[in-house]
């Protein structure tokens, strides 16, 4: 199911509406990125689209520009945080069976320790 920003009931919807604070790393008209509150690596940033997608399994034709923008934004953030050259991991989980806890598509950007943890 797709929600508007106003009707998105997830914790990410609440962050997007400003109901829950976050430590922003990056924001534009399509993406918000912030530090994870329970980091699994020295650098652990969550990137979320402002448009609600439940998960990768909800992606449809027409979402390519948004999903591509998320990937390019991750690279921009990695450069901003000084880990573009040393390396970083991007993780997304599609559905609860894969470990997705928040039903809103998101990327985890992890860096700063090796080996990097998985999920």
Backbone torsions as a table, in degrees:
resi	resn	phi	psi	omega
1	UNK	NA	143.5	177.5
2	UNK	-108.8	136.2	179.3
3	UNK	-114.6	158.7	168.0
4	UNK	-80.6	162.5	177.1
5	UNK	-54.6	-34.4	-178.4
6	UNK	-72.0	-27.9	-175.6
7	UNK	-105.2	0.7	-178.2
8	UNK	-69.3	112.1	-174.6
9	UNK	-83.5	-3.0	-175.1
10	UNK	-77.0	167.2	175.9
11	UNK	-59.5	-33.2	178.1
12	UNK	-69.1	-35.2	174.5
13	UNK	-61.5	-41.4	178.8
14	UNK	-66.3	-36.9	176.0
15	UNK	-66.0	-44.8	179.9
16	UNK	-60.6	-35.3	179.8
17	UNK	-82.7	-4.9	-179.4
18	UNK	82.3	11.4	179.3
19	UNK	-77.2	-26.2	176.6
20	UNK	-124.7	130.2	-178.8
21	UNK	-74.3	158.6	174.1
22	UNK	-147.1	163.0	174.7
23	UNK	-98.4	97.9	-174.8
24	UNK	-69.0	140.4	173.9
25	UNK	-108.7	-33.1	-175.2
26	UNK	-159.8	146.2	172.8
27	UNK	-154.4	137.9	169.5
28	UNK	-140.8	-166.5	-175.5
29	UNK	-72.0	-12.7	-178.2
30	UNK	-119.3	-18.2	-171.3
31	UNK	-137.1	144.2	168.9
32	UNK	-125.0	134.7	176.1
33	UNK	-127.6	139.2	-176.5
34	UNK	-151.3	160.1	178.1
35	UNK	-70.1	137.4	176.3
36	UNK	-67.9	141.2	-179.2
37	UNK	-78.5	-14.6	176.9
38	UNK	-131.1	69.6	-172.3
39	UNK	-62.5	143.8	176.8
40	UNK	-105.5	5.6	176.9
41	UNK	-155.7	162.4	178.6
42	UNK	-53.7	-35.6	172.3
43	UNK	-116.2	118.9	178.8
44	UNK	-142.7	103.5	-177.2
45	UNK	-114.9	139.5	175.0
46	UNK	-103.1	130.1	175.1
47	UNK	-112.2	126.4	179.2
48	UNK	-128.1	142.7	171.6
49	UNK	-76.5	146.2	176.1
50	UNK	-72.2	-28.3	173.0
51	UNK	-76.8	132.8	-177.2
52	UNK	-79.3	126.4	166.1
53	UNK	-127.6	131.8	-178.9
54	UNK	-60.5	-36.4	179.8
55	UNK	-177.9	-178.3	179.5
56	UNK	-58.4	-31.7	179.4
57	UNK	-66.6	-12.9	179.1
58	UNK	-94.8	-6.9	-178.3
59	UNK	-65.6	141.2	-177.7
60	UNK	-131.6	167.8	172.0
61	UNK	-55.4	134.7	-176.4
62	UNK	104.9	-15.8	178.6
63	UNK	-91.4	-1.5	-175.2
64	UNK	-58.8	-41.6	-178.1
65	UNK	-63.5	-42.9	179.5
66	UNK	-66.1	-46.8	-178.6
67	UNK	-66.0	-38.6	175.2
68	UNK	-64.2	-39.0	178.2
69	UNK	-62.6	-38.6	176.8
70	UNK	-60.6	-42.2	-179.7
71	UNK	-65.5	-44.2	178.8
72	UNK	-65.5	-38.8	177.9
73	UNK	-63.3	-39.6	177.3
74	UNK	-58.7	-41.8	178.7
75	UNK	-65.3	-39.9	177.2
76	UNK	-61.8	-44.3	-179.9
77	UNK	-66.0	-41.6	178.1
78	UNK	-58.5	-41.5	177.5
79	UNK	-65.6	-43.5	179.9
80	UNK	-59.9	-36.9	-177.7
81	UNK	-90.1	0.5	175.8
82	UNK	78.7	23.3	-178.8
83	UNK	-120.5	7.5	-179.1
84	UNK	-60.5	-43.2	-177.1
85	UNK	-80.4	-38.6	-177.6
86	UNK	-76.0	-25.0	175.4
87	UNK	116.2	150.7	178.6
88	UNK	-152.6	162.1	179.6
89	UNK	-115.3	136.7	171.8
90	UNK	-111.2	131.0	-179.4
91	UNK	-130.7	136.8	167.0
92	UNK	-135.4	141.8	177.5
93	UNK	-112.9	133.2	-176.8
94	UNK	-109.2	94.5	177.5
95	UNK	97.8	159.4	-177.2
96	UNK	-62.9	-32.1	178.4
97	UNK	-65.2	-19.1	178.5
98	UNK	-100.5	2.0	178.9
99	UNK	98.6	7.7	178.4
100	UNK	-70.8	121.7	-177.9
101	UNK	-98.1	-30.2	179.9
102	UNK	-112.4	120.9	-177.9
103	UNK	-77.9	61.1	175.1
104	UNK	-148.8	122.8	-177.1
105	UNK	-50.8	136.5	176.8
106	UNK	-157.4	156.6	174.5
107	UNK	-113.7	140.2	170.3
108	UNK	-100.5	126.4	172.9
109	UNK	-106.4	116.9	-177.6
110	UNK	-119.0	138.6	178.5
111	UNK	-164.0	171.7	171.7
112	UNK	99.0	-4.8	176.0
113	UNK	-148.8	151.2	-178.6
114	UNK	-138.0	134.1	2.0
115	UNK	-74.0	150.6	179.2
116	UNK	-74.9	141.6	179.1
117	UNK	-71.9	154.0	171.7
118	UNK	-106.3	-171.2	178.0
119	UNK	-122.4	NA	NA
